[in-house]
Amino acid sequence: MTQRFTGKVALVTGGGSGIGRAVARALATEGATVVVAGRDAASLDETVKLIEADNGTAAAVTADVTVAEQVESLVTTVVDRFGALDVAVNNAGVLGRPAPLADLDETVWHSVIDTNLTGVYLSMKYEIARMRGRGGAIVNIASNIGAHGRRPGLGAYAAAKAAVSTLTRNAALEYIGEGIRINAVSPGPSDTAMSLHPGETPQDRADRLAGALPIGRVGALEEIASAVLWLAADESGFTVGHDLVVDGGATA
């Protein structure tokens, strides 16, 4: 096992489940000290326990990425406790209740935009402030839905994720001169609860995607985490402002 992140401190938002948990565990396995953040303390604590069971180092901080004061406090806590912030993975996101645009409740719209887009903006704002002068790597989690937009009923989610990709490219150009590399990963359907349709079982999802995706299966969380770690590692040092689509050929 490589140890690309030994001596580095990483922050993963939305680290209590799904892709965030997989990324946090992968970073810890490769030597990083990992701080997981989110709104659900119990799920964050479970991630920490899983990392510690694998002899990794982790801590949990409860924070809502839609609240500026909480995000600033989160990043400050990471630096104060561990001395630096080298890697940040901005993964926190919500799908929202599916509905056609004209039927979409405004509260759902604002919830999805606030978490998926404003949350990334606020996270980068305070992460960049702590990385200036020493460099670092930021990876934002977008979505292949943002790239192709073909998910009727998920307009807010698609709009937010498309905006994350654009925001990533712009921020990357603004800060690469200071040694801060910013990129994104756009997963396709992955082995998370978010990819399940209402009332669908994992087997139902597997049957549906067997015919819908060129690769014929759902993405493994480890495959998404591997893409994130590559973008965060020094080996991708010439990659700036890129949105790496990992979706089994869905947008090919």
Protein Blocks (a to p, Z undefined) as FASTA:
>chain_A
ZZfkgoiacddehilgcjllmmmmmmmmnopacddddfblklmmmmmmmmmmnopacddd
dddfkbmklmmmmmmmmmmmnopafbdcdfbccebjaddfklmcfklmmmmmmmmmmmmm
mmmmmmmmmmgonapaddddddfklmnopaghilmmmmmmmmmmmmmmmmmmmmmmnopa
cddddddddddfklpcghiafklmmmmmmmmpmnlpacdfklmmmmmmmmmpmklmmggh
iacddeehmmZZ
